Amino acid sequence: MIIGQGIDAQVISDVTRLAERRPEFIDVVLTPAEREVFDVRKGKHQMEFLAGRFSIKEAYSKAIGTGIGSEAHWHDMEVLPNEAGQPVMVKHPKQDEAVAHISISHTGDTVHSSVILESLASLHQPVSERRPSWLEISAEALAHNVAYVRELTETNRFFAVVKANAYGHGLPQIVTAAKRAGVDGFAVATIDEGVWLRQFGVKLPILILGVTPATYVADLAKYDLIPVVASETWLDDALRQLKPEATLTVSVAVDTGMGRIGIRNRAELERVVAKLNATDDVVFQGIGMHFATADGNDTVYFEKQLAKWHELTDKLDLPADIWRHLANSGTSLWHEQPSTDAVRVGAAMYGFDASQGALPNRELQPVLSLKAELVHVKQVPAGTSISYGATYTTTEPEWIGTVPVGYADGYPRALQGMDVLLPDGRRAELVGRIAMDQFMIRLPEEMPVGTVVTLIGQVGDEEITLVDLANKMDTIPYEIATGLSPRLPRHLVK
Ligand SMILES: *Cc1c(COP(=O)(O)O)cnc(C)c1O
């Protein structure tokens, strides 16, 4: 993914004049290694080299959206000839995040240059593109769900939860759609997920919901990520390792009955709050908790957790502008809001029913569809067995279609016997075992190779949801969604 681009042009004779009048200018622009190259060049070539370095560094500062001297200084960037004599940016301020593709050319007395910054995240993650099975991610459905939850909760901040490759939906696609939908921030589970978001160019606040080992505090500060303070010990460790010039923004996790992470007693919480208030290098931005039963129909435990929250946090000496964030999807959809500062919403944003039908239906739209083209179609006589283990044998002549999706794509073996939707909304049953990369369906009649079948999604009035798959497997839709493998291409559609 391209995260920045810049162009620049300089007049070579102007640069030459500047260098003659102020020879120290040469060493302002050139690093010692560049100066060595400059020194062996002669006459016109020497000045072309200097003007080229001057210009490409200007172009770079435009690519990152600042002028020279704020985020990029002359010596932070180094452009040297490679073995073929082509200029390569061997050092630059964003090298942890991006590759700088550069080009310098001369026409007459002018040198032109351009810089394109390509995110390393997209280079490191293998992207599946050439496959007749894919996920469609609906930007409109996501925008609808975000607006719907906003209206229902009257929240001031909507944090889009995008942990685990955006619940399997695909991080780049969901981040693009969520930014368009105007979310106020993102929440992830791990520090690397947060770093990837920064590498995608996300400038919004990013909460890390899981505990980040305090050893990574330098990166937390560098990437401006908001870790949870889940204990006083963690805070002490983190503050000890925080460099004097760095600033860390944090959110405190309070355990009111989830029993996972967070501070469970008032005395420890008061000490943590006092330390945070007393430390200039820390921005005390948030305090939150997590409900264990918000998507179930018994509200007793929910109320108990809420009471515990008040017991632990009421009258604490908190900053006036702190964000209190308590609500996940279940809390947002089915409860009176405990706070309007911020919600952390995953399932509802993706449009699946976290309660699996236990609580009243909400007007959410599923964001994800899983589709595939038939890659093989054949008619077989009665008595033909299909797939591993020969668990299915035809009893009459049948049309069998092969679907290029398997358990390695996150369509589990236990879904044997499930249905898929044909283009006209009719259902076709999976027959035989699901293999690693393929399974077979029984077709009502001959159909051409290339026919699109829907494994998850809607066709006309018929629909197969993540919840249907989860119910069949006796699990939750979250597990099905997060299991969808990176081998499936993700297409962001309208
Ligand atoms: C995953 C998670 C969420 C999002 O939950 P949904 O049910 O998908 O909305 C919110 N808060 C915390 C702490 C989480 O771990």
The ligand as an SDF file (V2000), in Angstrom:
LIG
                    3D

 15 15  0  0  0  0  0  0  0  0999 V2000
  -12.8850   -8.1210   21.7020 C   0  0  0  0  0  0  0  0  0  0  0  0
  -13.2270   -7.1060   22.6830 C   0  0  0  0  0  0  0  0  0  0  0  0
  -14.2670   -6.1850   22.4320 C   0  0  0  0  0  0  0  0  0  0  0  0
  -15.2040   -6.3030   21.2580 C   0  0  0  0  0  0  0  0  0  0  0  0
  -16.2080   -7.2410   21.5400 O   0  0  0  0  0  0  0  0  0  0  0  0
  -17.4680   -7.4280   20.5640 P   0  0  0  0  0  0  0  0  0  0  0  0
  -18.3530   -8.3520   21.2820 O   0  0  0  0  0  0  0  0  0  0  0  0
  -16.9620   -7.9970   19.2880 O   0  0  0  0  0  0  0  0  0  0  0  0
  -18.0460   -6.0720   20.3700 O   0  0  0  0  0  0  0  0  0  0  0  0
  -14.4440   -5.1470   23.3310 C   0  0  0  0  0  0  0  0  0  0  0  0
  -13.6640   -5.0440   24.4380 N   0  0  0  0  0  0  0  0  0  0  0  0
  -12.6940   -5.9400   24.7410 C   0  0  0  0  0  0  0  0  0  0  0  0
  -11.8860   -5.7640   25.9680 C   0  0  0  0  0  0  0  0  0  0  0  0
  -12.4490   -6.9890   23.8630 C   0  0  0  0  0  0  0  0  0  0  0  0
  -11.5050   -7.8820   24.1750 O   0  0  0  0  0  0  0  0  0  0  0  0
  1  2  1  0
  2  3  1  0
  2 14  2  0
  3  4  1  0
  3 10  2  0
  4  5  1  0
  5  6  1  0
  6  7  2  0
  6  8  1  0
  6  9  1  0
 10 11  1  0
 11 12  2  0
 12 13  1  0
 12 14  1  0
 14 15  1  0
M  END
$$$$
